[in-house]
Amino acid sequence: MDVILDGRPVLGEVIGEDLQQILQFISKQFMAPDRSLREVLVNGRPYVEAEMGAPQAISRNSIKSLDIQTIAAKEMALHFLTSADPTLEALVQAAPAVAEMLRAGETQQANEKYLHLLNTLQLFLQMVEKSSDILGLDIEGTRIEETTSKASLDRLSDLVSQLLEAQDKADWLALADFLEFDLAPELQTWQKLLPLIAQETG
């Protein structure tokens, strides 16, 4: 397996039985602490989980080459804060659409879109916290109307738990209500909060 990291061949043994383990090993052994993964090419193709499957499902034997590009953690955080609005808008549009499908009894189609929405939402929450830590931002102090970004972030985390609970119980009407009446408005709040947080970076 040929491994290229930021344009240079990785010399030395690369350990791991699947893509996830390999990337974790490379991150720990060959990347500077202030760098994060930006893009991974597997056998010349950009790795996209939705198309290629989870990283732990991609075996080492199937990987002939890896081309890894990294980005400075601060640069990644700044990029997230200034470019996350399209992701938020997609979530805002998806939440009531999935709710409508659930109420119409189209559970199979709704579940597929819901799982994508949930994965994107969880990634967004992780990136908000990670970016705030990297940039040393005071999200507790970022306020809009009657709430702070920290309070809204806590509500979003609670909503994820409620969504998962409703899903486990197959309570599709409750899941639909959470998506349309709780999640969508909270995400709209974040559409206003993100520009304010980005301003704190100077």
N, C-alpha and C positions, 0 to 999 in steps of 0.2 A: 504494500500500500504506500503510495506516494503522498506525502503531506506537505503542503505549502502554507506557510503562515506569514501573512503580510508580504507576499512576494518572495519569500526566502524558504528554501527547503528545510524541513525539520530534520535535524541530524540526531540519531539516537533512537532507541526503541520506544514505540508508542504502544501503550498498554490499553486494553479494553476489548470486550467481546461484542460490543454494539456501539452505535454512533453516540449514544448518550454517554457511555463510559469513556469512550475515546475523547470526546470533547471536554469532559470533566478533567481527564488526565492532562490534556494539552493546556487547558486553562490554568491548572495548578502548577505544571512543570515548566511551561515555556512562555507563558504570558505574564507581563508585568502586572502588579496588583491593581494599577489604575486603568487597565484596559478591559473592555468587554467585547463579546462577539457581536459583529455587525452583520456579516453574511457568511454562509457556508455553502460551498459548491460540492456536491457529492457526485463523483464521476462526471464532472463538468456541468451538472444541473444545479441551479439554486435550490437549496433545501427549503421546501414548504411543507409543513406538517400535514396540512389539509390534503395535499396531493400525494405525499410520499409515505405518510404514516408516522407514528410516534417514533422518536429517535431510538428508544430501546428496542423497537421492533426491526430496526435495520441492522442486520448482522455484519460483523466485521468482514466475513467472507464475501459479502456482496459489494464491499467498498474497495474500488481499485485506486481511487484518488480522492483526496480532500484538499480543497483550496479554501483557506479560512482568512477572512478579513476582520480586523478588529478596529475598535474605535475607542478613543479616550473616554473614560467614564463621564467626565464633566461635559464633554461634547455631546455624548449620547443623551445625558439628562437635559441639556439645553434644547437639543433637537426634539425630544419628546414633548417638552412643555410648549414649544412653538408649532408643533405639527400634529398634535393629537386631536384637534377639533374634528377632522373628517371621521376619525374612529368614533368619537363621541356621537357625532350626528348619525352615523350608521346604526349605533346602538339605540339612539333615541327613536329612529324610524323602525327598527326591528322589534322593539319591545311591544308596541301595540299591535303590530302585524302578527306576531306569534300569538298574542293574547286572542286575537280574532280567530285564528285557526283553531286554538284550543277550545274556544266556546262553540265553534262549528263542528267539533268532534273530529277534526282532522289531526288526530294525535300523532300519527307517525311522521307526517310532514312537519308538524309543529315541533316535535321533539328534536328532529335533525337541526332545525334552525335555532331552537332554544339552546342546544348544546354548544353550537358555535357562538351564540351570544354570550353564554355563560363563560366560556373559555376566554373570549375577548375581554369581558368585564373583569375577570380575575387577573388577567395580564395587565389591564389598565390600572387596577388597584396596586399591584406589585410595582409598576413603574412609577406611580405617584409617590409611593413611600421611598422607593430606591432613589428617585431623582431628588427628593427633598433631603435625604440623608447625604447624598453626594455633594449637593450644592449648599448644604447647611441652611436650608430655608426654614423659616418659622411659619409653618402652615397653620399653627394655632392662631397666629395673629392675622391671617388673611381672612377678612370678613366681607360678606356681601349680604345686604338686607338684614335678616335676623339670624344669620348663621355664620359659622366659620368653616373653613375648609376641613379642619380636623373633625368637627362635628358631622359634617356631611360625609367625610370618609368613613367615620364610624357607622353612620346609618347605612352606607353602601355595603359595608362588611356584614352588618346585621341582615340586610336584605338578601345577600348571598346565602346565608344560613337559612332564611325563611324560604327562599326559592328551592334550595336543596331538600328541605323538609317536605314541602308541598309535592315536589317531584317524587320523593321516596314513598309518599302516601298515595301517589297517583291522584291527588286532588287537583284536577286540571283547572277547575273554576277558580280555586284559590290562587293557583299559579298564574292564571291569566290576570287576576286582579292585582297581584303583586307587580307583575310586569308593567301593566298599563298605568295604574294609579299611584304606584310608589316608585318603581325603578325609573321610568321615563322622566318624571319631574325632577328626581334627584340628579339624573344625568344632565338635564337642562341647567341645573344649578352649576354643575361643573363646567359647562360651556362658558359661563360667566366668570367662574373662579380661576380657570387656567390662565387667562391673559393677565389677571392680577398677580398670580403667583410668578408668572414669567417676568413681570416687571421688577420683582424683587431681585432678580439676578443682575440688574443694572445694565 
